[in-house]
Amino acid sequence: MVHVINANQMRAARGLLGWTTKELADKARLSLSTIMRAELGKKVTEGNLYLIRHAFEEAGLDFLDEGQCGGGRGVRFRE
């Protein structure tokens, strides 16, 4: 099961990659308004959250779920 990422993880992932919201929108093939809503924690579809996560994973990031590595949710570069 793929867990959905949250708004904090999205902003952190963008920061790690140095992407703008427009760059993320292009790479996830979503509208800029969808990305902005997602990063504000507003309602977007699970499918759109999957596309956002997939774009980050394609760029080499991994997402950590609650309790992984002894902490809360997070994001890091893949080893």
MILUM-243032 format. One record per residue (C-alpha): x, y, z. Coordinates in steps of 0.25 Angstrom, whole numbers, plus 5000, padded with zeros to 4 digits. Layout:
N
XYZ
...
END
This chain:
79
500050005000
500550144996
500350245007
499850385003
500850495006
500450615013
500650765011
501850785019
502550665012
502250734999
502850865002
504050795008
504250704996
504150834987
505150904996
506150784995
506050784980
506050934978
504750924970
503751034969
502251004969
502151014954
503250914952
502550814961
501250844954
501950814940
502650684945
501350634952
500550674940
499550754948
499150894949
499850994957
498551024965
498450874969
499950874974
499651004982
498350944988
499150814992
500250894998
499250975007
498650845012
497350865004
496550754998
497150694985
496850554980
497650434984
498050414970
498650554969
499450524982
499950394976
500450474963
501150574972
501850464980
502250394968
502850514962
503750534975
504050384975
504550394960
505450504964
506050414975
505350444988
504750344998
503650385008
503650335022
502350295029
502050315044
503050235052
504050205041
505450225046
504950265060
504250395056
503050455049
502750465035
503850525026
504550525013
505950495009
506850464997
506850314993
508150244997
END
